[in-house]
């Protein structure tokens, strides 16, 4: 097949391209090489030379149409993701570009056999919880005043009894609480509904926290693997928000690629969305311990720093039963992910003071806030 990957020079896209090439497909990549993910707007060295690379923006109709020409399938992975308050850009990049792919496919009668879009676990928000009486609920965003007081657990709303207990959450839930998650819900709806209406088999993949080599350490958004590994690499204490007892769902990049290839080939995935998670929930503090073990930095402190990230979820874990029913399962561990990231970090360019600079930026934008301030 001739396959287009938008955002294909990035973390998930480049690994997916490698797997598709290995299976004999021809791959074209459309990528604008945006900073800070791609410093200097350069094509990354890890991108396979067999890939047909096209520099362009998915918001540019002419560039997108040219990239789609002659393609049988599309992985639409290009996205804007950040904690910074650039709200309209989430819609512009994530939603409008998806609608534009289907608009061009219908208008130009493009013979697309499959479209696979990257969604996110952020669509779940806090996900499902149960109260003390076993009733399910979807908690709202934790109030800032509550977080300033250092009360981090979701509180039972009126009519429910605490304490609340998080649950693994399936694809039927949509409860986004930040602009990124909101845009991904809209992207899913555009893709799946338009795909079904115009007979273009379409799949939405709700990735959890994906980890492994090539994950950029130049943007503030990148998660715990990048942040904690950089801290260990520079032998400084990792920035642990809240009390470190947040539950997270980490998934290895190679397991994500396996899922991406599976839904390309399996017609049972038509017009469906799938959670793609690690199936092994763990706390942020436990993850920090894995990083310390891999990097040999057990002597460094791993303690909460008295700050929280505004708009963050307390606990989240994706139920991956639906994807496992197709024969997929996550086979790699968090230890595998961190070990591979360390190997890649040792060969990457010097990250300099990027960790410190990102922290200062998020504090300046009031994304990261101190506990106790004005409480």
Secondary structure, DSSP 8 states (H G I E B T S, - for coil): -EEEEETTTSHHHHHHHHHHHHTT-EEEEEE---TTTSGGG---TTS-TTSEEEE--TT-HHHHHHHHTT-SEEEE------SSS-HHHHIIIIIHHHHHHHHHHHHTT----EEEEEEEGGGGTT-EEE-TTS-EEE-----HHHHHTT--S----TT--S--EE--B-TT-----SHHHHHHHHHHHHHHHHHHHTT--EEEEEE-EEESTT--SSSSS--HHHHHHHHHHTT----B-TTS--EE-EEEHHHHHHHHHHHHH-GGGTTEEEEE--S--EEHHHHHHHHHHHHT-TTS---B-SEEETT--SB--B--HHHHTTT------HHHHHHHHHHHHHHS---TTHHHHHHHHHHHTTSEEETTTT-
